[in-house]
Amino acid sequence: MKKVLVVDDAAFMRLTLKTMLEKNGFQVVGEAENGRRATEMYKMLNPDIVTMDITMPDMDGLEALGEIIKFDSKAKIIMLSAMGQEVKIKEAVVMGAKGFIVKPFKEDYLLKTLSQF
């Protein structure tokens, strides 16, 4: 069972992701509401996959991606972003993100993407 850390500033989105993942055989080991908390939790929990929102307060998803990749160059981070963030998505992939999902997304696409890791 793959362990997932869900990172999003919106509680509703974290709950939605957690529900989708857990009913499909993933284990959500933690949730973070910003990038700073995500980097702390990554170091503590060592998840197999991270779903990371880009736009968040305190520390955004790109900063957190950079911090986690510095800590673990093999980290499997999938970025989630709203439409219109193509530049940030490209930047995230260059920085080491393994993929991206554009919100709103379909459950089957989320599962297909995460199952690759």
C-alpha positions in Angstrom: 0.0 0.0 0.0 1.5 3.3 -1.1 1.8 6.0 1.6 0.7 9.5 0.6 1.1 12.9 2.1 -1.6 15.3 0.9 -0.7 19.0 0.8 -3.3 21.7 0.1 -4.4 24.8 2.0 -8.1 24.0 1.4 -9.5 21.5 4.0 -12.2 20.4 1.5 -9.5 19.5 -1.1 -7.5 17.6 1.4 -10.6 15.7 2.5 -11.6 15.0 -1.2 -8.1 13.7 -2.0 -7.9 11.6 1.1 -11.4 10.0 0.4 -10.5 9.2 -3.2 -7.1 7.7 -2.3 -8.1 5.7 0.7 -11.1 4.0 -1.1 -8.7 3.0 -3.8 -6.0 1.3 -1.8 -3.7 4.2 -0.9 -2.8 5.1 2.7 -2.9 8.8 3.5 -0.3 9.1 6.3 -0.5 12.9 6.7 -2.1 16.1 5.6 -0.5 19.6 5.5 -2.1 23.0 4.9 1.1 24.7 3.7 4.5 24.0 2.3 6.3 24.6 5.5 4.3 22.0 7.3 4.6 19.7 4.3 8.4 19.8 4.5 8.4 19.0 8.2 5.9 16.1 7.7 7.8 14.7 4.7 10.9 14.3 6.9 8.9 12.6 9.7 6.6 10.4 7.6 8.7 9.4 4.6 5.7 9.0 2.3 6.0 7.2 -1.1 4.1 10.0 -2.9 3.2 13.6 -2.1 0.3 15.5 -3.8 1.3 19.2 -3.6 -0.9 22.2 -4.3 1.1 25.1 -5.8 -0.7 28.1 -4.4 -0.6 28.1 -0.5 0.1 30.6 2.2 3.3 30.7 4.3 5.3 28.6 1.9 4.0 27.7 -1.5 4.2 24.4 -3.3 7.2 25.3 -5.4 9.3 26.3 -2.4 8.2 23.2 -0.6 9.1 21.1 -3.6 12.6 22.6 -3.6 13.1 21.9 0.1 11.9 18.3 -0.1 14.0 17.6 -3.2 17.0 19.0 -1.4 16.3 16.6 1.5 15.4 13.6 -0.8 16.3 13.8 -4.4 14.2 10.7 -5.2 10.9 12.2 -3.7 7.9 11.5 -5.8 5.9 14.7 -5.8 2.8 15.3 -8.0 1.8 19.0 -8.2 -1.8 20.0 -8.3 -2.8 23.4 -9.6 -5.7 25.3 -10.9 -6.1 26.1 -14.6 -3.9 28.9 -15.9 -0.8 28.0 -13.9 1.1 26.4 -16.8 4.3 28.4 -16.2 4.4 27.3 -12.6 3.8 23.7 -13.6 6.7 23.7 -16.0 8.9 25.2 -13.3 7.8 22.5 -10.9 8.7 19.7 -13.4 12.1 21.3 -14.0 12.7 21.5 -10.2 12.0 17.7 -9.9 8.2 17.2 -9.7 7.3 13.8 -11.2 4.0 15.0 -12.7 1.1 17.4 -12.4 -2.6 17.3 -12.2 -4.8 20.3 -13.1 -7.8 21.1 -10.9 -10.6 20.2 -11.2 -9.6 16.6 -11.9 -11.4 13.3 -12.3 -10.8 10.6 -9.8 -9.7 8.1 -12.4 -7.0 10.5 -13.7 -5.7 11.1 -10.2 -5.5 7.3 -9.5 -3.9 6.6 -12.9 -1.2 9.3 -12.3 -0.4 8.2 -8.7 -0.4 4.5 -9.6 2.6 5.1 -11.9 4.7 5.6 -8.7 
